[in-house]
Amino acid sequence: MSTVTEQTITLHRPRATAPAAPKAERWSVDAIEALFKLPFPELLYRAQTVHRENFDPTKVEFATLLSVKTGGCSEDCGYCPQSAKYDTGVQASKLMELEEVLFAARRAKDAGATRFCMGAAWREPKDRDIEKVAELVRGVKDLGLETCATLGMLKDEHAQALADAGLDYYNHNLDTAPDFYGDIITTRDYQERLDTLARVRDVGVKVCSGGIVGMGENHRQRAGLIAELANLDPYPDSVPINNLVRVEGTPLANQEPLDPFEFVRTIAVARITMPTARVRLSAGRQQMGDAIQALCFLAGANSIFYGDKLLTTGNPDTDADVQLLARLGMGQSQQPAGKT
């Protein structure tokens, strides 16, 4: 039987902060690529073993994502229908009002969601935007939901303002490996993403960060994405793994679909390398079918976005999710990330 071990590697630090703690063991890209190449049954066995050591394998977290400000983004992310640079039929909108957001949050809670995520299509928010989002965070927190926001790049003072409002999680995906990043996005660099994650961690907000697979990256670049995430110190509390949704009008509209088993492998490798993270089955679920989703749960996915829309793209509806979990003898987790 082949073996894979964790190795210590040196990563670029997001930015200078307090003196660094002693480095923990890190995953090398070679070691992660070796995991990807394991026979499928062996990989899933290892992932399920790690999963059971940290979570109840029959429970899945429900989160809801609401686009509180849609379209008009100045970035050129090749996968994104919200970019102002592409003609995708998405109309730019202003930031939603508090009562609109709270109405959606109440519905999400009534439907069983425990975390409410708010996304805004900005490159980086302005001071006045942060003031309004902080109000949304406080309102959603008052409903008894965990809060998450994804607003683009953050300055130090913006991260602190969100923390003061009670934000639980901040989502900022790395998207892909550093050496493939420039093929997908040119309007910001990789270090800027790492800097935002560092600012969030510095103020005590939990990190939600993952990526998108199926954008034309090769096998090693897929391993490189997982290495970047697993080697963050600490690694993210939540790791959304997205399967590219090909949207007409974006540069990636005609990208060849990823082999579904390769997506399952990505979930499994994320679980092995980030044992206590919530690994979230995110965009692209609508195209997967029930069998592949079930394999993803077996591979260690234990969080889903729950509802009929993921920002601007479709998502399985709530009844279908409940029915699938029931068919699998699984149910909803009511507890935060960690051993259950």
VEXDREN-2710 file (C-alpha; in Angstrom, 1 decimal):
% VEXDREN-2710
k/r/px/py/pz
1/MET/0.0/0.0/0.0
2/SER/1.4/3.4/-0.9
3/THR/1.9/5.9/1.9
4/VAL/1.8/9.7/1.9
5/THR/3.3/11.8/4.7
6/GLU/3.1/15.4/5.6
7/GLN/6.2/17.4/4.8
8/THR/7.5/20.7/6.0
9/ILE/7.6/23.3/3.2
10/THR/8.2/27.1/3.2
11/LEU/5.4/29.3/2.1
12/HIS/5.3/33.0/1.5
13/ARG/3.7/34.7/4.5
14/PRO/0.7/36.9/3.8
15/ARG/2.3/39.9/5.6
16/ALA/4.4/40.7/8.6
17/THR/2.5/40.5/11.9
18/ALA/3.5/39.2/15.3
19/PRO/6.5/36.9/15.7
20/ALA/5.6/33.6/13.9
21/ALA/4.8/30.6/16.1
22/PRO/6.8/27.4/15.5
23/LYS/5.9/26.0/12.1
24/ALA/3.6/22.9/12.2
25/GLU/4.0/20.1/9.7
26/ARG/3.0/21.2/6.2
27/TRP/1.7/19.4/3.1
28/SER/3.9/19.6/0.1
29/VAL/2.4/19.7/-3.4
30/ASP/4.1/16.4/-4.1
31/ALA/2.5/14.8/-1.1
32/ILE/-0.9/16.1/-2.1
33/GLU/-0.5/15.1/-5.7
34/ALA/0.3/11.6/-4.4
35/LEU/-3.0/11.6/-2.5
36/PHE/-4.8/12.5/-5.7
37/LYS/-3.2/9.5/-7.5
38/LEU/-4.3/6.9/-4.9
39/PRO/-6.7/4.3/-6.1
40/PHE/-10.2/5.7/-5.6
41/PRO/-11.3/3.2/-2.9
42/GLU/-8.1/3.8/-0.9
43/LEU/-8.5/7.6/-1.1
44/LEU/-12.1/7.5/0.0
45/TYR/-11.2/5.1/2.9
46/ARG/-8.5/7.5/4.1
47/ALA/-10.8/10.5/3.8
48/GLN/-13.7/8.8/5.6
49/THR/-11.4/7.7/8.4
50/VAL/-10.2/11.2/9.0
51/HIS/-13.7/12.5/8.7
52/ARG/-15.0/10.1/11.4
53/GLU/-12.2/11.2/13.7
54/ASN/-13.5/14.7/13.7
55/PHE/-17.2/14.7/12.8
56/ASP/-20.3/12.7/12.8
57/PRO/-20.3/11.4/9.2
58/THR/-24.1/11.3/9.0
59/LYS/-24.5/15.1/9.6
60/VAL/-24.3/17.9/7.2
61/GLU/-24.3/21.7/7.9
62/PHE/-26.8/23.8/6.1
63/ALA/-25.8/27.3/5.0
64/THR/-27.6/29.8/2.9
65/LEU/-26.0/32.3/0.6
66/LEU/-27.7/35.6/-0.4
67/SER/-26.3/38.0/-3.0
68/VAL/-26.9/41.3/-1.1
69/LYS/-25.3/43.4/-4.0
70/THR/-25.3/41.8/-7.4
71/GLY/-23.2/42.5/-10.5
72/GLY/-21.2/45.4/-11.7
73/CYS/-17.9/44.1/-10.3
74/SER/-14.7/45.7/-11.8
75/GLU/-12.7/42.4/-11.5
76/ASP/-12.2/40.2/-14.6
77/CYS/-12.5/36.7/-12.9
78/GLY/-12.9/34.5/-15.9
79/TYR/-15.6/32.3/-14.3
80/CYS/-17.8/35.1/-12.9
81/PRO/-21.1/36.3/-14.4
82/GLN/-21.0/39.3/-12.1
83/SER/-18.1/41.0/-13.8
84/ALA/-18.9/44.2/-15.5
85/LYS/-16.5/43.2/-18.2
86/TYR/-18.7/40.4/-19.5
87/ASP/-22.2/40.3/-21.1
88/THR/-23.9/37.6/-19.1
89/GLY/-27.4/39.1/-18.6
90/VAL/-26.7/39.9/-14.9
91/GLN/-27.9/43.3/-14.0
92/ALA/-26.0/45.4/-11.5
93/SER/-27.9/46.3/-8.3
94/LYS/-27.5/48.4/-5.2
95/LEU/-26.9/46.9/-1.8
96/MET/-30.1/45.4/-0.4
97/GLU/-31.9/47.2/2.5
98/LEU/-31.8/45.7/6.0
99/GLU/-35.4/44.5/6.1
100/GLU/-35.0/42.7/2.7
101/VAL/-32.0/40.8/4.1
102/LEU/-33.6/40.0/7.4
103/PHE/-36.7/38.7/5.6
104/ALA/-34.4/36.3/3.6
105/ALA/-32.5/35.3/6.7
106/ARG/-35.7/34.5/8.6
107/ARG/-36.8/32.3/5.7
108/ALA/-33.4/30.6/5.6
109/LYS/-33.6/29.9/9.4
110/ASP/-37.1/28.5/9.1
111/ALA/-35.9/26.2/6.3
112/GLY/-33.2/24.9/8.6
113/ALA/-30.1/26.9/7.8
114/THR/-27.7/27.6/10.6
115/ARG/-25.3/29.9/8.8
116/PHE/-26.3/32.9/6.7
117/CYS/-23.7/34.1/4.2
118/MET/-24.0/37.5/2.5
119/GLY/-22.1/38.2/-0.8
120/ALA/-21.5/41.5/-2.5
121/ALA/-19.9/42.0/-5.9
122/TRP/-17.2/44.4/-5.0
123/ARG/-13.5/44.5/-5.8
124/GLU/-13.2/46.0/-2.3
125/PRO/-15.9/47.8/-0.3
126/LYS/-15.8/51.5/0.7
127/ASP/-16.2/52.9/4.2
128/ARG/-19.9/53.5/3.7
129/ASP/-20.4/50.0/2.3
130/ILE/-18.8/48.5/5.4
131/GLU/-21.1/50.6/7.7
132/LYS/-24.1/49.1/5.9
133/VAL/-22.9/45.6/5.9
134/ALA/-22.0/45.8/9.6
135/GLU/-25.7/46.7/10.2
136/LEU/-26.7/43.6/8.2
137/VAL/-24.4/41.4/10.2
138/ARG/-25.8/42.7/13.5
139/GLY/-29.4/42.1/12.3
140/VAL/-28.7/38.6/11.2
141/LYS/-26.8/37.8/14.4
142/ASP/-29.9/38.9/16.4
143/LEU/-31.9/36.2/14.6
144/GLY/-29.6/33.5/16.1
145/LEU/-27.8/32.6/12.9
146/GLU/-24.0/32.4/12.3
147/THR/-22.9/35.1/9.9
148/CYS/-20.6/35.1/7.0
149/ALA/-19.7/37.7/4.4
150/THR/-17.8/37.8/1.1
151/LEU/-17.2/41.4/0.0
152/GLY/-13.8/41.3/-1.8
153/MET/-10.6/42.6/-0.5
154/LEU/-10.6/44.2/3.0
155/LYS/-8.5/46.9/4.6
156/ASP/-7.5/46.5/8.3
157/GLU/-10.1/48.9/9.5
158/HIS/-12.8/47.2/7.5
159/ALA/-11.9/43.8/8.9
160/GLN/-12.1/45.3/12.4
161/ALA/-15.4/46.9/11.8
162/LEU/-16.9/43.6/10.7
163/ALA/-15.4/41.8/13.7
164/ASP/-16.9/44.5/16.0
165/ALA/-20.3/43.9/14.4
166/GLY/-20.1/40.2/15.3
167/LEU/-19.2/38.6/12.0
168/ASP/-18.4/34.9/12.5
169/TYR/-16.8/34.1/9.1
170/TYR/-15.3/35.9/6.2
171/ASN/-15.2/34.2/2.8
172/HIS/-12.4/35.0/0.4
173/ASN/-11.5/32.1/-1.9
174/LEU/-8.0/31.5/-3.3
175/ASP/-9.7/30.2/-6.4
176/THR/-6.8/28.1/-7.8
177/ALA/-3.1/27.5/-7.5
178/PRO/-0.7/30.4/-7.7
179/ASP/0.8/29.3/-11.0
180/PHE/-2.6/29.1/-12.7
181/TYR/-4.1/32.2/-11.1
182/GLY/-3.0/34.7/-13.7
183/ASP/-4.8/32.6/-16.4
184/ILE/-8.1/33.3/-14.6
185/ILE/-7.7/36.7/-13.0
186/THR/-5.6/39.7/-13.9
187/THR/-7.1/42.5/-11.8
188/ARG/-5.6/41.4/-8.5
189/ASP/-2.8/39.2/-7.6
190/TYR/-2.5/36.1/-5.3
191/GLN/-0.8/38.0/-2.5
192/GLU/-3.7/40.4/-2.2
193/ARG/-6.0/37.4/-1.5
194/LEU/-3.6/36.1/1.2
195/ASP/-3.4/39.6/2.7
196/THR/-7.2/39.8/3.1
197/LEU/-7.2/36.4/4.8
198/ALA/-4.5/37.6/7.2
199/ARG/-6.4/40.7/8.1
200/VAL/-9.5/38.6/8.9
201/ARG/-7.6/36.2/11.1
202/ASP/-5.8/39.1/12.9
203/VAL/-9.2/40.5/14.2
204/GLY/-10.5/37.1/15.3
205/VAL/-13.0/36.4/12.4
206/LYS/-12.9/32.8/11.2
207/VAL/-11.7/32.1/7.7
208/CYS/-13.8/30.6/5.0
209/SER/-11.6/30.0/1.9
210/GLY/-11.6/27.4/-0.9
211/GLY/-11.5/27.4/-4.6
212/ILE/-12.9/26.4/-8.0
213/VAL/-11.9/23.3/-9.9
214/GLY/-12.6/22.5/-13.5
215/MET/-11.3/25.8/-14.9
216/GLY/-8.7/24.1/-17.1
217/GLU/-6.1/23.6/-14.4
218/ASN/-3.9/20.5/-14.6
219/HIS/-3.6/17.8/-11.9
220/ARG/-0.7/19.4/-10.2
221/GLN/-2.3/22.8/-10.1
222/ARG/-5.3/21.3/-8.4
223/ALA/-2.9/19.8/-5.8
224/GLY/-1.3/23.3/-5.6
225/LEU/-4.6/24.9/-4.6
226/ILE/-5.2/22.4/-1.8
227/ALA/-1.6/22.9/-0.6
228/GLU/-2.1/26.7/-0.4
229/LEU/-5.2/26.2/1.7
230/ALA/-3.9/23.4/3.9
231/ASN/-0.7/25.4/4.6
232/LEU/-2.4/28.5/5.8
233/ASP/-1.7/29.0/9.5
234/PRO/-4.2/28.0/10.6
235/TYR/-6.0/26.4/7.7
236/PRO/-9.5/27.7/7.0
237/ASP/-12.4/26.8/9.3
238/SER/-14.6/26.3/6.2
239/VAL/-13.4/25.2/2.8
240/PRO/-15.9/25.6/-0.1
241/ILE/-15.0/23.4/-3.1
242/ASN/-16.7/24.7/-6.2
243/ASN/-17.2/22.9/-9.5
244/LEU/-17.0/25.4/-12.3
245/VAL/-20.5/26.5/-13.4
246/ARG/-20.0/27.5/-17.1
247/VAL/-22.0/30.7/-17.7
248/GLU/-22.6/32.0/-21.2
249/GLY/-20.7/35.2/-21.8
250/THR/-17.7/34.4/-19.5
251/PRO/-14.3/33.4/-20.9
252/LEU/-14.8/29.9/-19.3
253/ALA/-18.2/29.3/-20.9
254/ASN/-16.9/26.6/-23.2
255/GLN/-14.5/24.9/-20.7
256/GLU/-14.7/21.1/-20.8
257/PRO/-16.5/19.7/-17.8
258/LEU/-14.3/18.2/-15.1
259/ASP/-14.5/14.4/-14.6
260/PRO/-17.0/14.0/-11.7
261/PHE/-14.7/11.5/-9.9
262/GLU/-11.9/14.1/-10.0
263/PHE/-14.2/16.4/-8.1
264/VAL/-14.8/13.7/-5.5
265/ARG/-11.1/13.2/-5.2
266/THR/-10.7/17.0/-4.5
267/ILE/-13.2/16.8/-1.7
268/ALA/-11.4/13.7/-0.3
269/VAL/-7.9/15.4/-0.4
270/ALA/-9.3/18.6/1.2
271/ARG/-10.7/16.4/4.0
272/ILE/-7.4/14.6/4.6
273/THR/-5.3/17.7/4.6
274/MET/-7.7/19.9/6.6
275/PRO/-9.2/17.4/9.1
276/THR/-11.3/19.7/11.3
277/ALA/-12.5/22.1/8.6
278/ARG/-16.1/22.2/7.3
279/VAL/-15.6/21.0/3.7
280/ARG/-18.4/22.6/1.8
281/LEU/-19.9/21.1/-1.4
282/SER/-20.6/24.4/-3.1
283/ALA/-21.2/25.7/-6.7
284/GLY/-21.9/23.1/-9.4
285/ARG/-24.1/20.7/-7.3
286/GLN/-27.0/21.1/-9.6
287/GLN/-25.0/19.5/-12.4
288/MET/-23.7/16.6/-10.3
289/GLY/-26.6/14.4/-9.6
290/ASP/-27.5/12.5/-6.4
291/ALA/-24.9/9.8/-6.8
292/ILE/-21.9/12.1/-7.1
293/GLN/-23.1/14.2/-4.2
294/ALA/-23.4/11.0/-2.1
295/LEU/-19.8/10.2/-3.0
296/CYS/-18.8/13.7/-1.9
297/PHE/-20.4/13.2/1.5
298/LEU/-18.5/9.8/1.8
299/ALA/-15.3/11.7/0.8
300/GLY/-15.8/14.1/3.7
301/ALA/-18.0/16.9/2.6
302/ASN/-20.1/18.0/5.5
303/SER/-21.6/21.3/4.5
304/ILE/-23.8/22.5/1.7
305/PHE/-25.3/25.8/0.5
306/TYR/-29.0/25.3/1.0
307/GLY/-31.5/27.1/-1.2
308/ASP/-32.5/27.6/-4.9
309/LYS/-29.7/30.0/-5.9
310/LEU/-26.0/30.5/-5.3
311/LEU/-25.4/34.2/-5.9
312/THR/-26.5/34.2/-9.6
313/THR/-26.4/30.5/-10.5
314/GLY/-28.8/27.7/-9.8
315/ASN/-28.6/25.4/-6.8
316/PRO/-30.6/22.3/-5.9
317/ASP/-33.8/23.3/-4.1
318/THR/-34.3/22.7/-0.4
319/ASP/-36.8/19.8/-0.7
320/ALA/-34.4/18.0/-3.0
321/ASP/-31.6/18.4/-0.4
322/VAL/-33.7/17.1/2.4
323/GLN/-34.9/14.2/0.4
324/LEU/-31.4/13.2/-0.7
325/LEU/-30.1/13.2/2.9
326/ALA/-33.1/11.2/4.0
327/ARG/-32.4/8.6/1.3
328/LEU/-28.9/8.4/2.6
329/GLY/-29.9/8.1/6.2
330/MET/-28.2/11.4/6.9
331/GLY/-29.4/14.6/8.5
332/GLN/-28.6/18.2/9.4
333/SER/-25.9/19.2/11.8
334/GLN/-26.8/21.8/14.4
335/GLN/-23.3/22.2/15.8
336/PRO/-20.4/24.4/14.7
337/ALA/-17.3/22.9/13.1
338/GLY/-15.4/20.5/15.2
339/LYS/-15.8/17.1/16.7
340/THR/-19.4/16.1/17.1
END
